Amino acid sequence: MSNLLNKYDECNLLNKYDEWLNDNSDVAALVLRQRLIPVEGRGSVIFPPTYAKPERVKEEDWLGYNIDYFPDGTNVCLIDSVGSQANRIEPIFKKEPYKNLVPQIIIKVKDGREVNLLDAGHRAADAIVRFSELADKLKDAFEAWRDNGNAEPLAKIAPTSIVFGSWDSRDTQAKIPRVVSSVIRAFNVKVLHRSAQYIPPIDYVAEGLVDPPENKSAQDRLSELGLSHAPAPWTHGGVIVEGEIRRDATLSLVAIRTLGVGQDGDVLKLRRYIFGLALIALLMPQDFNLRAGCQLVLDPERSLEFDCVRLNGSRKGVGITLEEALNFATLAAEEFKVGENKDIKFEGKRAKEELSKSKKERKAAQRSRPETVARDTLNKEQEATTLPLETEAPKEGSGGSDNG
């Protein structure tokens, strides 16, 4: 970094965004908008993600796409969810020049496979690390956040779990709000259908190579194995977008300002560090090759919108580049002192012990933890000493008076 910036410039860059990070800041978020089009051109068919059918929807009415319809005839179709976008962005921190900005935590499984924590779907709350040698430290880190708002221990192990959010739903119940969220939606789409028919190269039954099916179940089995005709009628066939395809991304400064440290920590160093990582996540170019049949590119006719939004709703364009974000993040990481890289083992014994417990036993164990008992006791004491507030006006005839 010293080769790129002199000490004076480094100091100025490191302090540049402190106004946004201090507790008394009135900056709400950085908001980015990008317009996209299909790689084949406007009006081309793209394929949104498909989801399982909700129970309340009939089979014949469900094509699998997440589309919201409105009374005025418009609709909005989800193209890439917040969770999916996070999972696409997070792995950039495994690559140069970003890998040294975060700890590289590698979990080794018994069969020799390795999993980088940056690839784990639930991040620091994923089973791959909850049942590893790192389990106790991660639990302590989640509890430090849950009980004291201290995010520093987690930032030393899994800072991207702060950037993209995490919920330790299977243990401490600690919830860390996302700093960066990104989603891609299409506005006003027309839904298409398609049908297909697989025809095998030979008639296996007629040739005597397999036995004729005795019932529908046997026929379905032949089709599953590719030994018979397999029709796929009237299934999802993509959408045509009549409006726009838009990526909306937000970096929440409010979320960053909730991050605290322990008694001996430096809160500004922590917030600078997380902000630097979040800036890179926000600004990193994507290839938008989302899935088969859904490759997007930037709309050359629409410019990027990148605004700083204050709590009063006022907006002002910002010109932070990815290069500046990397320079800032590098300085902030050096100042914060990034946590150590670790190679750790997945401990199958931990998982087996947990699996052997009943649901009732797991709940009882959670309730008996000292921190849980202390928190519940405090809540009960507060409830007992707090006078109920009258929140409703007196009913007619109860002696109440409009004249006070």
C-alpha positions as CSV (number, residue, x, y, z in Angstrom):
1,M,0.0,0.0,0.0
2,S,2.9,2.4,0.8
3,N,4.0,2.0,-2.9
4,L,0.6,3.3,-4.0
5,L,-0.1,6.1,-1.5
6,N,2.2,8.2,0.6
7,K,1.5,8.4,4.3
8,Y,-0.4,11.7,4.1
9,D,-2.7,10.3,1.5
10,E,-3.1,7.1,3.4
11,C,-4.2,9.0,6.5
12,N,-6.7,11.1,4.5
13,L,-8.2,8.1,2.9
14,L,-8.5,6.1,6.1
15,N,-10.3,9.1,7.8
16,K,-12.4,10.0,4.7
17,Y,-15.6,8.2,5.7
18,D,-15.5,8.6,9.5
19,E,-18.4,11.0,9.3
20,W,-20.5,8.2,8.0
21,L,-19.3,5.7,10.7
22,N,-19.6,7.8,13.8
23,D,-22.6,7.3,16.1
24,N,-24.0,10.8,15.4
25,S,-24.0,10.4,11.6
26,D,-27.1,11.2,9.7
27,V,-26.1,9.0,6.7
28,A,-28.5,6.1,6.2
29,A,-27.0,4.1,3.3
30,L,-25.2,4.0,0.0
31,V,-27.6,2.9,-2.7
32,L,-26.6,1.6,-6.1
33,R,-28.8,0.9,-9.1
34,Q,-27.9,-0.9,-12.3
35,R,-30.1,-1.5,-15.3
36,L,-29.6,-4.8,-17.1
37,I,-30.6,-6.5,-20.3
38,P,-30.5,-10.0,-21.6
39,V,-27.2,-10.8,-23.4
40,E,-29.2,-11.7,-26.5
41,G,-30.8,-8.2,-26.5
42,R,-33.9,-6.5,-25.3
43,G,-37.1,-8.5,-25.6
44,S,-35.2,-11.9,-25.4
45,V,-36.5,-14.6,-23.1
46,I,-34.8,-15.1,-19.8
47,F,-35.3,-17.8,-17.1
48,P,-36.0,-16.7,-13.5
49,P,-35.2,-19.0,-10.7
50,T,-37.8,-21.6,-9.8
51,Y,-39.1,-22.4,-6.3
52,A,-41.1,-25.1,-4.6
53,K,-44.9,-24.8,-4.8
54,P,-46.6,-23.2,-1.8
55,E,-49.3,-25.5,-0.3
56,R,-52.1,-23.0,-0.9
57,V,-51.5,-23.0,-4.7
58,K,-52.9,-25.6,-7.1
59,E,-50.4,-27.6,-9.0
60,E,-51.8,-26.4,-12.4
61,D,-51.4,-22.8,-11.3
62,W,-47.8,-23.0,-10.3
63,L,-45.0,-22.5,-12.8
64,G,-42.3,-22.1,-10.2
65,Y,-41.5,-18.4,-10.7
66,N,-41.7,-15.8,-7.9
67,I,-44.0,-13.2,-9.5
68,D,-46.1,-10.6,-7.6
69,Y,-49.2,-9.4,-9.5
70,F,-50.8,-6.0,-8.6
71,P,-54.4,-4.7,-9.1
72,D,-53.3,-2.3,-11.8
73,G,-52.1,-5.1,-14.0
74,T,-48.3,-4.7,-13.3
75,N,-46.1,-7.3,-11.9
76,V,-42.6,-7.8,-10.5
77,C,-40.6,-11.0,-11.0
78,L,-37.6,-12.0,-8.8
79,I,-34.6,-12.7,-11.0
80,D,-31.9,-13.2,-8.3
81,S,-32.7,-13.1,-4.5
82,V,-30.8,-11.3,-1.8
83,G,-29.5,-14.6,-0.5
84,S,-28.4,-15.7,-4.0
85,Q,-26.6,-12.5,-4.7
86,A,-24.8,-12.7,-1.4
87,N,-23.6,-16.2,-2.3
88,R,-22.4,-15.0,-5.6
89,I,-20.5,-12.0,-4.2
90,E,-18.9,-13.5,-1.0
91,P,-16.5,-15.9,-2.7
92,I,-14.5,-13.0,-4.3
93,F,-12.8,-12.8,-1.0
94,K,-11.0,-16.1,-1.8
95,K,-9.3,-14.5,-4.8
96,E,-6.5,-11.9,-5.3
97,P,-6.3,-9.0,-4.5
98,Y,-9.0,-9.5,-1.9
99,K,-8.1,-12.7,-0.1
100,N,-5.7,-11.0,2.4
101,L,-8.5,-8.8,3.6
102,V,-10.3,-11.6,5.4
103,P,-9.2,-14.7,7.3
104,Q,-9.2,-17.8,5.1
105,I,-10.8,-20.5,7.2
106,I,-10.5,-23.9,5.7
107,I,-12.5,-26.8,7.1
108,K,-11.1,-30.2,6.4
109,V,-13.5,-33.1,6.2
110,K,-12.6,-36.7,6.9
111,D,-12.5,-37.9,3.3
112,G,-9.9,-35.3,2.5
113,R,-12.2,-32.6,1.0
114,E,-11.8,-29.0,2.1
115,V,-14.5,-26.3,2.4
116,N,-13.7,-22.6,2.6
117,L,-15.9,-20.9,5.1
118,L,-16.6,-18.3,2.4
119,D,-18.4,-21.0,0.5
120,A,-20.7,-22.1,3.4
121,G,-24.3,-21.1,2.8
122,H,-25.0,-20.1,6.3
123,R,-21.6,-18.6,6.9
124,A,-20.4,-18.6,10.5
125,A,-23.7,-20.3,11.5
126,D,-23.3,-23.2,9.0
127,A,-23.1,-26.7,10.3
128,I,-19.7,-27.1,8.6
129,V,-18.2,-24.9,11.3
130,R,-20.6,-25.3,14.1
131,F,-19.4,-28.9,14.4
132,S,-15.7,-28.1,13.9
133,E,-12.7,-27.3,16.0
134,L,-13.8,-23.7,15.7
135,A,-17.2,-24.3,17.2
136,D,-16.5,-22.9,20.7
137,K,-14.9,-19.7,19.5
138,L,-17.7,-19.0,17.1
139,K,-20.2,-19.6,19.8
140,D,-18.4,-17.1,22.0
141,A,-18.3,-14.6,19.1
142,F,-22.1,-14.9,18.5
143,E,-22.8,-14.5,22.2
144,A,-20.6,-11.5,22.4
145,W,-22.7,-9.9,19.7
146,R,-26.0,-11.1,21.1
147,D,-25.4,-10.1,24.7
148,N,-23.1,-7.0,24.4
149,G,-23.3,-5.8,20.7
150,N,-19.6,-6.7,20.4
151,A,-18.9,-7.7,16.8
152,E,-15.1,-7.7,17.1
153,P,-14.7,-11.4,17.9
154,L,-16.7,-12.4,14.9
155,A,-14.9,-9.9,12.7
156,K,-11.6,-11.7,13.6
157,I,-13.0,-15.0,12.4
158,A,-15.7,-14.5,9.8
159,P,-16.1,-10.8,8.9
160,T,-18.2,-11.5,5.8
161,S,-20.8,-13.0,8.2
162,I,-21.2,-9.4,9.3
163,V,-21.1,-7.9,5.8
164,F,-23.8,-10.3,4.4
165,G,-25.6,-11.1,7.7
166,S,-25.9,-14.3,9.7
167,W,-28.4,-15.9,12.0
168,D,-27.2,-18.6,14.4
169,S,-30.7,-20.1,14.4
170,R,-29.7,-23.5,15.7
171,D,-27.7,-22.4,18.7
172,T,-27.3,-19.0,20.2
173,Q,-30.1,-17.4,18.2
174,A,-27.9,-14.4,17.5
175,K,-28.9,-12.3,14.5
176,I,-26.5,-10.1,12.6
177,P,-28.2,-7.8,10.2
178,R,-26.9,-7.5,6.6
179,V,-24.7,-4.6,5.9
180,V,-24.8,-5.2,2.1
181,S,-27.9,-6.5,0.3
182,S,-28.4,-6.9,-3.4
183,V,-31.3,-8.1,-5.4
184,I,-32.3,-8.3,-9.1
185,R,-35.9,-7.9,-10.2
186,A,-37.7,-7.6,-13.5
187,F,-40.7,-5.4,-13.9
188,N,-43.8,-6.2,-16.0
189,V,-43.0,-9.7,-17.4
190,K,-44.9,-11.9,-19.7
191,V,-44.8,-15.6,-18.7
192,L,-44.1,-18.2,-21.3
193,H,-44.6,-22.0,-21.3
194,R,-42.8,-24.8,-23.1
195,S,-43.2,-28.5,-23.7
196,A,-40.7,-31.2,-24.4
197,Q,-40.6,-34.8,-25.4
198,Y,-37.7,-37.2,-25.0
199,I,-37.7,-40.0,-27.6
200,P,-35.2,-42.8,-26.9
201,P,-33.0,-43.9,-29.8
202,I,-34.5,-47.4,-29.9
203,D,-37.7,-49.0,-28.5
204,Y,-36.2,-51.0,-25.6
205,V,-39.4,-52.9,-24.9
206,A,-40.1,-53.8,-28.5
207,E,-36.5,-55.0,-28.9
208,G,-37.0,-57.3,-25.9
209,L,-34.2,-55.5,-24.0
210,V,-36.4,-54.7,-21.0
211,D,-39.7,-56.1,-19.8
212,P,-42.9,-54.2,-20.7
213,P,-44.2,-52.0,-17.9
214,E,-47.1,-53.6,-15.9
215,N,-48.4,-50.3,-14.5
216,K,-48.0,-46.6,-14.5
217,S,-45.3,-46.8,-11.8
218,A,-43.2,-49.1,-13.9
219,Q,-43.7,-46.9,-17.0
220,D,-42.6,-43.9,-15.0
221,R,-39.5,-45.8,-13.8
222,L,-38.6,-46.6,-17.4
223,S,-39.0,-42.9,-18.4
224,E,-36.8,-41.8,-15.4
225,L,-34.0,-44.1,-16.6
226,G,-34.3,-42.9,-20.2
227,L,-35.6,-46.3,-21.4
228,S,-38.9,-44.9,-22.6
229,H,-40.6,-41.8,-23.9
230,A,-40.6,-39.0,-21.4
231,P,-43.0,-36.1,-22.0
232,A,-42.7,-32.8,-20.2
233,P,-45.8,-30.8,-21.2
234,W,-46.7,-27.2,-20.4
235,T,-43.8,-26.4,-18.0
236,H,-42.1,-23.0,-17.3
237,G,-40.7,-21.5,-20.4
238,G,-39.1,-18.3,-19.2
239,V,-40.3,-14.7,-19.3
240,I,-40.1,-11.7,-21.6
241,V,-39.5,-8.4,-19.8
242,E,-41.5,-5.5,-21.0
243,G,-40.3,-3.1,-18.3
244,E,-36.7,-3.1,-17.0
245,I,-34.4,-5.5,-15.2
246,R,-32.8,-3.7,-12.3
247,R,-30.3,-4.6,-9.6
248,D,-30.9,-2.7,-6.4
249,A,-28.0,-2.8,-3.9
250,T,-27.7,-1.2,-0.5
251,L,-24.8,-0.7,1.9
252,S,-26.4,0.2,5.3
253,L,-24.4,2.6,7.3
254,V,-27.0,2.3,10.0
255,A,-26.2,-1.4,10.3
256,I,-22.5,-0.7,10.5
257,R,-23.1,1.8,13.3
258,T,-24.7,-0.9,15.4
259,L,-21.4,-2.7,15.5
260,G,-19.6,-2.3,18.8
261,V,-16.4,-3.6,20.5
262,G,-15.3,-4.8,23.9
263,Q,-13.9,-2.6,26.7
264,D,-10.4,-2.4,25.2
265,G,-11.5,-2.3,21.5
266,D,-11.5,0.5,19.0
267,V,-14.9,0.8,17.5
268,L,-13.8,3.0,14.6
269,K,-11.2,0.5,13.5
270,L,-13.8,-2.2,13.4
271,R,-16.3,-0.1,11.5
272,R,-13.7,1.0,9.0
273,Y,-12.8,-2.6,8.4
274,I,-16.3,-3.8,7.8
275,F,-17.1,-0.7,5.7
276,G,-14.1,-1.4,3.5
277,L,-15.2,-5.0,2.9
278,A,-18.8,-3.9,2.3
279,L,-17.7,-1.3,-0.3
280,I,-15.8,-4.0,-2.3
281,A,-18.9,-6.3,-2.1
282,L,-21.1,-3.4,-3.3
283,L,-18.9,-2.3,-6.2
284,M,-17.4,-5.6,-7.4
285,P,-18.5,-6.1,-11.1
286,Q,-20.6,-9.2,-11.7
287,D,-20.7,-11.3,-14.8
288,F,-24.5,-11.8,-14.3
289,N,-24.4,-15.3,-15.7
290,L,-27.1,-16.2,-13.2
291,R,-28.3,-19.6,-14.5
292,A,-29.0,-21.5,-17.8
293,G,-31.0,-19.2,-20.0
294,C,-30.4,-16.1,-17.8
295,Q,-27.2,-14.3,-18.7
296,L,-27.5,-10.5,-18.3
297,V,-25.3,-7.6,-19.2
298,L,-25.3,-3.9,-18.2
299,D,-27.7,-1.7,-20.2
300,P,-25.4,0.6,-22.3
301,E,-28.1,3.2,-22.5
302,R,-28.6,3.6,-18.8
303,S,-25.9,4.9,-16.5
304,L,-25.1,3.6,-13.0
305,E,-26.9,5.4,-10.1
306,F,-24.8,5.5,-6.9
307,D,-26.1,7.8,-4.1
308,C,-25.5,8.6,-0.5
309,V,-28.8,8.8,1.2
310,R,-29.3,10.6,4.5
311,L,-31.8,10.0,7.2
312,N,-33.9,12.9,6.0
313,G,-34.3,11.3,2.6
314,S,-31.9,13.6,0.7
315,R,-29.7,12.0,-1.9
316,K,-26.4,13.0,-3.4
317,G,-24.3,11.1,-6.0
318,V,-21.0,9.6,-4.9
319,G,-18.1,8.6,-7.1
320,I,-16.3,5.9,-5.1
321,T,-14.5,3.6,-7.5
322,L,-13.6,-0.1,-6.9
323,E,-9.9,0.9,-6.9
324,E,-10.5,3.5,-4.1
325,A,-12.6,0.9,-2.2
326,L,-9.7,-1.6,-2.4
327,N,-7.2,1.0,-1.2
328,F,-9.4,2.0,1.7
329,A,-10.2,-1.6,2.6
330,T,-6.5,-2.5,2.6
331,L,-5.6,0.3,4.9
332,A,-8.5,-0.5,7.2
333,A,-7.6,-4.2,7.3
334,E,-4.0,-3.3,8.2
335,E,-5.2,-1.1,11.0
336,F,-7.7,-3.6,12.3
337,K,-5.3,-6.5,12.0
338,V,-7.1,-9.2,10.1
339,G,-7.7,-12.5,11.9
340,E,-5.4,-15.5,11.3
341,N,-5.9,-18.0,8.5
342,K,-6.8,-21.4,9.9
343,D,-7.0,-25.0,8.8
344,I,-9.5,-26.8,11.1
345,K,-11.1,-30.2,11.2
346,F,-14.8,-31.0,11.0
347,E,-15.6,-33.0,14.1
348,G,-18.1,-35.7,13.3
349,K,-18.3,-36.7,16.9
350,R,-19.9,-33.3,17.8
351,A,-22.5,-33.8,15.1
352,K,-23.3,-37.3,16.2
353,E,-23.7,-36.2,19.8
354,E,-26.1,-33.5,18.8
355,L,-28.1,-35.9,16.6
356,S,-28.4,-38.3,19.5
357,K,-30.4,-35.7,21.5
358,S,-34.1,-35.3,21.2
359,K,-35.6,-32.0,20.4
360,K,-36.8,-31.7,24.0
361,E,-33.2,-32.3,25.2
362,R,-31.8,-29.7,22.9
363,K,-34.3,-27.1,24.1
364,A,-33.7,-28.0,27.7
365,A,-29.9,-27.6,27.2
366,Q,-30.4,-24.2,25.6
367,R,-32.6,-23.0,28.5
368,S,-30.1,-24.2,31.1
369,R,-27.1,-22.3,29.8
370,P,-26.0,-19.6,32.3
371,E,-26.3,-16.8,29.9
372,T,-29.9,-17.8,29.0
373,V,-30.9,-18.2,32.6
374,A,-29.4,-14.8,33.5
375,R,-31.2,-13.1,30.5
376,D,-34.5,-14.7,31.4
377,T,-34.1,-13.7,35.1
378,L,-33.4,-10.1,34.1
379,N,-36.4,-10.0,31.8
380,K,-38.7,-11.3,34.6
381,E,-37.3,-8.8,37.1
382,Q,-37.9,-6.0,34.6
383,E,-41.5,-7.2,33.9
384,A,-42.2,-7.3,37.7
385,T,-40.9,-3.8,38.3
386,T,-42.4,-2.1,35.3
387,L,-45.9,-0.5,35.7
388,P,-48.3,-1.3,32.9
389,L,-49.0,1.7,30.7
390,E,-52.6,2.6,29.8
391,T,-52.6,2.6,26.0
392,E,-56.3,2.7,25.3
393,A,-58.9,5.5,25.9
394,P,-61.5,4.6,28.6
395,K,-64.6,2.9,27.4
396,E,-68.0,4.6,27.5
397,G,-69.6,4.4,30.9
398,S,-66.4,3.5,32.7
399,G,-66.0,6.9,34.4
400,G,-63.6,8.4,31.9
401,S,-63.9,12.0,31.0
402,D,-63.1,13.9,27.8
403,N,-62.3,17.0,29.9
404,G,-59.4,15.3,31.7
